[in-house]
């Protein structure tokens, strides 16, 4: 394998490790700190910029490897359709080896590019998910604080209502007692003075 395809393979392994770390179930606060550091770090920004340039080169390698696969495939089909000439064994093995290497390089570059798109999308979705989680947490805290204040106001109003009801109950009790006394006087045959009526 040539040097640049070896580097593409190393990049593929690094992408796989990064994807594994990104989807690993980690508690909210460490995950939030990690993604905040990634999104705000200038070093990570430079690395991402260099990786974008690298992926352009990998795209060029992918297109070249697809072209080579097509050429080797057309050479094989041309050799099959040659009427009278037969292909020697070592020539056929050399063509098969070139086909294998070109296909390997095509798959290597293709998977590396595909995983880079998956990583980018997973990163953005995870960051969006964490931001939404933070927003929901803040809204719940705001609602809880507002709810506590509202409940305190309702409790104070209920206490005022209880005091008013107690006063009304005391007044009704006094009135009931006075009416009961009057009823007892009337039922015992005593006359009620007119001024009390």
GROMACS elastic network, one bead per residue, 0.5 to 0.9 nm:
[ bonds ]
;  ai    aj funct       b0    kb
    1     4     6  0.82820   500
    1     5     6  0.62522   500
    1     6     6  0.63003   500
    1   101     6  0.84418   500
    1   105     6  0.88786   500
    2     5     6  0.54673   500
    2     6     6  0.62010   500
    2     7     6  0.87791   500
    3     7     6  0.62423   500
    3     8     6  0.86626   500
    4     8     6  0.62111   500
    4     9     6  0.86247   500
    5     9     6  0.61429   500
    5    10     6  0.86090   500
    5    61     6  0.87020   500
    5   105     6  0.71011   500
    5   108     6  0.79911   500
    5   109     6  0.81441   500
    6     9     6  0.50081   500
    6    10     6  0.62826   500
    6    11     6  0.86377   500
    7    11     6  0.61283   500
    7    12     6  0.85390   500
    8    12     6  0.61411   500
    8    13     6  0.87208   500
    8    58     6  0.73904   500
    8   108     6  0.73828   500
    8   109     6  0.69247   500
    8   112     6  0.72891   500
    9    13     6  0.63465   500
    9    14     6  0.86944   500
    9   108     6  0.68594   500
    9   109     6  0.82815   500
    9   112     6  0.79183   500
   10    13     6  0.51247   500
   10    14     6  0.62418   500
   10    15     6  0.86267   500
   11    15     6  0.60937   500
   11    16     6  0.85749   500
   11   112     6  0.74072   500
   12    15     6  0.50540   500
   12    16     6  0.62025   500
   12    17     6  0.86936   500
   12   108     6  0.79713   500
   12   109     6  0.86203   500
   12   111     6  0.76672   500
   12   112     6  0.52127   500
   12   113     6  0.86973   500
   12   115     6  0.77630   500
   12   116     6  0.86609   500
   13    16     6  0.50532   500
   13    17     6  0.62545   500
   13    18     6  0.86014   500
   13   112     6  0.88724   500
   14    17     6  0.51075   500
   14    18     6  0.60977   500
   14    19     6  0.85577   500
   15    19     6  0.60396   500
   15    20     6  0.84968   500
   15   112     6  0.77873   500
   15   115     6  0.69156   500
   15   116     6  0.70567   500
   15   119     6  0.75296   500
   16    19     6  0.51294   500
   16    20     6  0.61564   500
   16    21     6  0.86569   500
   16   115     6  0.76979   500
   16   119     6  0.89293   500
   17    20     6  0.50501   500
   17    21     6  0.62070   500
   17    22     6  0.85489   500
   18    21     6  0.51009   500
   18    22     6  0.60317   500
   18    23     6  0.87456   500
   18   119     6  0.79671   500
   19    23     6  0.62877   500
   19    24     6  0.84777   500
   19   115     6  0.85117   500
   19   118     6  0.84863   500
   19   119     6  0.61973   500
   19   122     6  0.81992   500
   19   123     6  0.88803   500
   20    23     6  0.54807   500
   20    24     6  0.60354   500
   21    24     6  0.51511   500
   21    25     6  0.86807   500
   22    25     6  0.84413   500
   22    31     6  0.88747   500
   22   119     6  0.85208   500
   22   122     6  0.79201   500
   22   123     6  0.74796   500
   22   126     6  0.83126   500
   23    26     6  0.83822   500
   23   122     6  0.83637   500
   23   126     6  0.87260   500
   25    31     6  0.89796   500
   26    29     6  0.85154   500
   26    30     6  0.70403   500
   26    31     6  0.61168   500
   27    30     6  0.61004   500
   27    31     6  0.62843   500
   27    32     6  0.86743   500
   28    31     6  0.52502   500
   28    32     6  0.59702   500
   28    33     6  0.86476   500
   28   130     6  0.78694   500
   28   133     6  0.88411   500
   29    32     6  0.50466   500
   29    33     6  0.61850   500
   29    34     6  0.86066   500
   30    33     6  0.51042   500
   30    34     6  0.61169   500
   30    35     6  0.86318   500
   31    34     6  0.51277   500
   31    35     6  0.61648   500
   31    36     6  0.84330   500
   31   130     6  0.83146   500
   32    35     6  0.52723   500
   32    36     6  0.59184   500
   32    37     6  0.84443   500
   32   127     6  0.82394   500
   32   130     6  0.65378   500
   32   131     6  0.85881   500
   33    36     6  0.50945   500
   33    37     6  0.60771   500
   33    38     6  0.86252   500
   34    37     6  0.51385   500
   34    38     6  0.62450   500
   34    39     6  0.87021   500
   35    39     6  0.60485   500
   35    40     6  0.85090   500
   35   123     6  0.86069   500
   35   126     6  0.85360   500
   35   127     6  0.67540   500
   35   130     6  0.86398   500
   36    39     6  0.51850   500
   36    40     6  0.60872   500
   36    41     6  0.82961   500
   36   127     6  0.84091   500
   37    40     6  0.53158   500
   37    41     6  0.56418   500
   37    44     6  0.87136   500
   38    41     6  0.55174   500
   38    42     6  0.86166   500
   38    43     6  0.88532   500
   38    44     6  0.61695   500
   38    45     6  0.80176   500
   39    42     6  0.85133   500
   39    44     6  0.77266   500
   39    45     6  0.77221   500
   39   127     6  0.87725   500
   40    44     6  0.80670   500
   40    45     6  0.79354   500
   41    44     6  0.53856   500
   41    45     6  0.63583   500
   41    46     6  0.89174   500
   42    46     6  0.62997   500
   42    47     6  0.86695   500
   43    46     6  0.51787   500
   43    47     6  0.62866   500
   43    48     6  0.86520   500
   44    48     6  0.60883   500
   44    49     6  0.85788   500
   45    48     6  0.50842   500
   45    49     6  0.62430   500
   45    50     6  0.87293   500
   46    49     6  0.50180   500
   46    50     6  0.62364   500
   46    51     6  0.85543   500
   47    50     6  0.51061   500
   47    51     6  0.60954   500
   47    52     6  0.86571   500
   48    52     6  0.62289   500
   48    53     6  0.88075   500
   49    52     6  0.51869   500
   49    53     6  0.65941   500
   49    54     6  0.87423   500
   50    53     6  0.52029   500
   50    54     6  0.61911   500
   50    55     6  0.86850   500
   51    55     6  0.60516   500
   51    56     6  0.86267   500
   52    55     6  0.50859   500
   52    56     6  0.64800   500
   52    57     6  0.89627   500
   53    56     6  0.51627   500
   53    57     6  0.66960   500
   53    58     6  0.88352   500
   54    57     6  0.51589   500
   54    58     6  0.62457   500
   54    59     6  0.86294   500
   55    59     6  0.59955   500
   55    60     6  0.85249   500
   55   112     6  0.85341   500
   55   113     6  0.68674   500
   55   116     6  0.82080   500
   56    59     6  0.50279   500
   56    60     6  0.63961   500
   56    61     6  0.87603   500
   57    61     6  0.62610   500
   57    62     6  0.85713   500
   58    62     6  0.60338   500
   58    63     6  0.85949   500
   58   109     6  0.61325   500
   58   110     6  0.85219   500
   58   112     6  0.80574   500
   58   113     6  0.72978   500
   59    63     6  0.62303   500
   59    64     6  0.85561   500
   59   109     6  0.72161   500
   59   110     6  0.80406   500
   59   113     6  0.71704   500
   60    63     6  0.51657   500
   60    64     6  0.61647   500
   60    65     6  0.86066   500
   61    65     6  0.60373   500
   61    66     6  0.85599   500
   61   105     6  0.82393   500
   61   106     6  0.79471   500
   61   109     6  0.68702   500
   62    65     6  0.50961   500
   62    66     6  0.61601   500
   62    67     6  0.85490   500
   62   105     6  0.74737   500
   62   106     6  0.55013   500
   62   107     6  0.81847   500
   62   108     6  0.82978   500
   62   109     6  0.52175   500
   62   110     6  0.62731   500
   62   113     6  0.87151   500
   63    66     6  0.51431   500
   63    67     6  0.62018   500
   63    68     6  0.86859   500
   63   106     6  0.79664   500
   63   109     6  0.89780   500
   64    67     6  0.50311   500
   64    68     6  0.62299   500
   64    69     6  0.86944   500
   64   106     6  0.82285   500
   65    69     6  0.61306   500
   65    70     6  0.85345   500
   65   102     6  0.56140   500
   65   103     6  0.71680   500
   65   104     6  0.87020   500
   65   105     6  0.61028   500
   65   107     6  0.87802   500
   65   109     6  0.83433   500
   66    69     6  0.50854   500
   66    70     6  0.62190   500
   66    71     6  0.86676   500
   66   102     6  0.75372   500
   66   103     6  0.76663   500
   66   105     6  0.86433   500
   66   106     6  0.58911   500
   67    70     6  0.51020   500
   67    71     6  0.62180   500
   67    72     6  0.86971   500
   67   102     6  0.88535   500
   68    72     6  0.60601   500
   68    73     6  0.83493   500
   68    98     6  0.86637   500
   68    99     6  0.80468   500
   68   102     6  0.60324   500
   68   103     6  0.83528   500
   68   106     6  0.88601   500
   69    72     6  0.52319   500
   69    73     6  0.59719   500
   69    74     6  0.84884   500
   69    98     6  0.84122   500
   69    99     6  0.61550   500
   69   100     6  0.86257   500
   69   101     6  0.88056   500
   69   102     6  0.54533   500
   69   103     6  0.60541   500
   69   106     6  0.78967   500
   70    73     6  0.50894   500
   70    74     6  0.60839   500
   70    75     6  0.85450   500
   71    74     6  0.51206   500
   71    75     6  0.60943   500
   71    76     6  0.86307   500
   71    99     6  0.89788   500
   72    76     6  0.61732   500
   72    77     6  0.86313   500
   72    95     6  0.69453   500
   72    96     6  0.83329   500
   72    98     6  0.70441   500
   72    99     6  0.57666   500
   72   102     6  0.82634   500
   73    76     6  0.51080   500
   73    77     6  0.62205   500
   73    78     6  0.85065   500
   73    99     6  0.71521   500
   74    77     6  0.50797   500
   74    78     6  0.59748   500
   74    79     6  0.85649   500
   75    79     6  0.61873   500
   75    80     6  0.86950   500
   75    95     6  0.81211   500
   76    79     6  0.51220   500
   76    80     6  0.63197   500
   76    81     6  0.87810   500
   76    92     6  0.83696   500
   76    95     6  0.72849   500
   76    96     6  0.83491   500
   77    80     6  0.50722   500
   77    81     6  0.63208   500
   77    82     6  0.87884   500
   78    81     6  0.51994   500
   78    82     6  0.63057   500
   79    82     6  0.52574   500
   79    83     6  0.86714   500
   79    85     6  0.84118   500
   79    86     6  0.78696   500
   79    87     6  0.69712   500
   80    83     6  0.78969   500
   80    86     6  0.83672   500
   80    87     6  0.84817   500
   82    85     6  0.60725   500
   82    86     6  0.75760   500
   83    86     6  0.80153   500
   87    90     6  0.84679   500
   87    91     6  0.65508   500
   87    92     6  0.62792   500
   88    91     6  0.53555   500
   88    92     6  0.62533   500
   88    93     6  0.87531   500
   89    92     6  0.51703   500
   89    93     6  0.62051   500
   89    94     6  0.86205   500
   90    94     6  0.60734   500
   90    95     6  0.86275   500
   91    94     6  0.50343   500
   91    95     6  0.62639   500
   91    96     6  0.86049   500
   92    95     6  0.51113   500
   92    96     6  0.61252   500
   92    97     6  0.85505   500
   93    97     6  0.60236   500
   93    98     6  0.85537   500
   94    97     6  0.50697   500
   94    98     6  0.62300   500
   94    99     6  0.86000   500
   95    98     6  0.50801   500
   95    99     6  0.61461   500
   95   100     6  0.86291   500
   96   100     6  0.61555   500
   96   101     6  0.86870   500
   97   100     6  0.50151   500
   97   101     6  0.61764   500
   97   102     6  0.84950   500
   98   101     6  0.51720   500
   98   102     6  0.59844   500
   98   103     6  0.84163   500
   99   102     6  0.52383   500
   99   103     6  0.60430   500
   99   104     6  0.84616   500
  100   103     6  0.51997   500
  100   104     6  0.60252   500
  100   105     6  0.86079   500
  101   105     6  0.61004   500
  101   106     6  0.84986   500
  102   105     6  0.51443   500
  102   106     6  0.61119   500
  102   107     6  0.86751   500
  103   107     6  0.61597   500
  103   108     6  0.84634   500
  104   107     6  0.52541   500
  104   108     6  0.60485   500
  104   109     6  0.86333   500
  105   108     6  0.50038   500
  105   109     6  0.61053   500
  105   110     6  0.83282   500
  106   109     6  0.53579   500
  106   110     6  0.59096   500
  106   111     6  0.84833   500
  107   111     6  0.58750   500
  107   112     6  0.83231   500
  108   111     6  0.54118   500
  108   112     6  0.61720   500
  108   113     6  0.87114   500
  109   112     6  0.50965   500
  109   113     6  0.61846   500
  109   114     6  0.85280   500
  110   113     6  0.52366   500
  110   114     6  0.60439   500
  110   115     6  0.85172   500
  111   115     6  0.59270   500
  111   116     6  0.84299   500
  112   115     6  0.52364   500
  112   116     6  0.62053   500
  112   117     6  0.88733   500
  113   116     6  0.50831   500
  113   117     6  0.65169   500
  113   118     6  0.87883   500
  114   117     6  0.52976   500
  114   118     6  0.63652   500
  114   119     6  0.87113   500
  115   119     6  0.59817   500
  115   120     6  0.84966   500
  116   119     6  0.50537   500
  116   120     6  0.61557   500
  116   121     6  0.86329   500
  117   120     6  0.51410   500
  117   121     6  0.62076   500
  117   122     6  0.85137   500
  118   121     6  0.52098   500
  118   122     6  0.59601   500
  118   123     6  0.84148   500
  119   122     6  0.50812   500
  119   123     6  0.59260   500
  119   124     6  0.85594   500
  120   123     6  0.51826   500
  120   124     6  0.62986   500
  120   125     6  0.86722   500
  121   124     6  0.52093   500
  121   125     6  0.61080   500
  121   126     6  0.84925   500
  122   125     6  0.51227   500
  122   126     6  0.59479   500
  122   127     6  0.84381   500
  123   126     6  0.52057   500
  123   127     6  0.60891   500
  123   128     6  0.85344   500
  124   127     6  0.51343   500
  124   128     6  0.60748   500
  124   129     6  0.85000   500
  125   128     6  0.50422   500
  125   129     6  0.60040   500
  125   130     6  0.85851   500
  126   130     6  0.61531   500
  126   131     6  0.85979   500
  127   130     6  0.51422   500
  127   131     6  0.62098   500
  127   132     6  0.86293   500
  128   131     6  0.50990   500
  128   132     6  0.61530   500
  128   133     6  0.85199   500
  129   132     6  0.51326   500
  129   133     6  0.60950   500
  129   134     6  0.86444   500
  130   134     6  0.61926   500
  130   135     6  0.86253   500
  131   134     6  0.50567   500
  131   135     6  0.62010   500
  131   136     6  0.86466   500
  132   136     6  0.61123   500
  132   137     6  0.85155   500
  133   136     6  0.51623   500
  133   137     6  0.61819   500
  133   138     6  0.87079   500
  134   137     6  0.50547   500
  134   138     6  0.62506   500
  134   139     6  0.86497   500
  135   138     6  0.51306   500
  135   139     6  0.61483   500
  135   140     6  0.85593   500
  136   139     6  0.50657   500
  136   140     6  0.60683   500
  136   141     6  0.85466   500
  137   140     6  0.51654   500
  137   141     6  0.62077   500
  137   142     6  0.86456   500
  138   141     6  0.50482   500
  138   142     6  0.60972   500
  138   143     6  0.84916   500
  139   142     6  0.50129   500
  139   143     6  0.59836   500
  139   144     6  0.83796   500
  140   143     6  0.50276   500
  140   144     6  0.59453   500
  140   145     6  0.85487   500
  141   145     6  0.61677   500
  141   146     6  0.84835   500
  142   145     6  0.51712   500
  142   146     6  0.60166   500
  142   147     6  0.82464   500
  143   147     6  0.56386   500
  143   148     6  0.83555   500
  144   148     6  0.60566   500
  144   149     6  0.86417   500
  145   148     6  0.51178   500
  145   149     6  0.63726   500
  145   150     6  0.86049   500
  146   149     6  0.51687   500
  146   150     6  0.60944   500
  146   151     6  0.85044   500
  147   151     6  0.59746   500
  147   152     6  0.85112   500
  148   151     6  0.50085   500
  148   152     6  0.61279   500
  148   153     6  0.86435   500
  149   152     6  0.50525   500
  149   153     6  0.62873   500
  149   154     6  0.86659   500
  150   153     6  0.51184   500
  150   154     6  0.62172   500
  150   155     6  0.86012   500
  151   155     6  0.60503   500
  151   156     6  0.85919   500
  152   155     6  0.50104   500
  152   156     6  0.62007   500
  152   157     6  0.86243   500
  153   156     6  0.51488   500
  153   157     6  0.62218   500
  153   158     6  0.85731   500
  154   157     6  0.50612   500
  154   158     6  0.60588   500
  154   159     6  0.85880   500
  155   159     6  0.61447   500
  155   160     6  0.86469   500
  156   159     6  0.50561   500
  156   160     6  0.62865   500
  156   161     6  0.86345   500
  157   160     6  0.50766   500
  157   161     6  0.61693   500
  157   162     6  0.86320   500
  158   162     6  0.61351   500
  158   163     6  0.86890   500
  159   162     6  0.50152   500
  159   163     6  0.62947   500
  159   164     6  0.86769   500
  160   163     6  0.51535   500
  160   164     6  0.62539   500
  160   165     6  0.85853   500
  161   164     6  0.50919   500
  161   165     6  0.60792   500
  161   166     6  0.85615   500
  162   166     6  0.60720   500
  162   167     6  0.86473   500
  163   166     6  0.50298   500
  163   167     6  0.62908   500
  163   168     6  0.85943   500
  164   167     6  0.51790   500
  164   168     6  0.61667   500
  164   169     6  0.85258   500
  165   169     6  0.59156   500
  165   170     6  0.84989   500
  166   170     6  0.61142   500
  166   171     6  0.85398   500
  167   170     6  0.50855   500
  167   171     6  0.61710   500
  167   172     6  0.85227   500
  168   171     6  0.50417   500
  168   172     6  0.60171   500
  168   173     6  0.84369   500
  169   173     6  0.59377   500
  169   174     6  0.85574   500
  170   174     6  0.61957   500
  170   175     6  0.85518   500
  171   174     6  0.51767   500
  171   175     6  0.61518   500
  171   176     6  0.84904   500
  172   176     6  0.58944   500
  172   177     6  0.84305   500
  173   177     6  0.60295   500
  173   178     6  0.85496   500
  174   177     6  0.50968   500
  174   178     6  0.61812   500
  174   179     6  0.85729   500
  175   178     6  0.51389   500
  175   179     6  0.60984   500
  175   180     6  0.84464   500
  176   179     6  0.50507   500
  176   180     6  0.59175   500
  176   181     6  0.84839   500
  177   181     6  0.61135   500
  177   182     6  0.86001   500
  178   181     6  0.50602   500
  178   182     6  0.62301   500
  178   183     6  0.85941   500
  179   182     6  0.50074   500
  179   183     6  0.60439   500
  179   184     6  0.85010   500
  180   183     6  0.50053   500
  180   184     6  0.61110   500
  180   185     6  0.86109   500
  181   184     6  0.50718   500
  181   185     6  0.62508   500
  181   186     6  0.86742   500
  182   185     6  0.50396   500
  182   186     6  0.61316   500
  182   187     6  0.85180   500
  182   192     6  0.76652   500
  183   186     6  0.50337   500
  183   187     6  0.59675   500
  183   188     6  0.84211   500
  184   187     6  0.51900   500
  184   188     6  0.60708   500
  184   189     6  0.87356   500
  184   190     6  0.88781   500
  185   188     6  0.51970   500
  185   189     6  0.65146   500
  185   190     6  0.54382   500
  185   191     6  0.73433   500
  185   192     6  0.74143   500
  186   189     6  0.52826   500
  186   190     6  0.55773   500
  186   191     6  0.64816   500
  186   192     6  0.69724   500
  187   190     6  0.74817   500
  188   191     6  0.89928   500
  191   194     6  0.88556   500
  192   195     6  0.85010   500
  192   196     6  0.71979   500
  192   197     6  0.75523   500
  193   196     6  0.57435   500
  193   197     6  0.71166   500
  194   197     6  0.53206   500
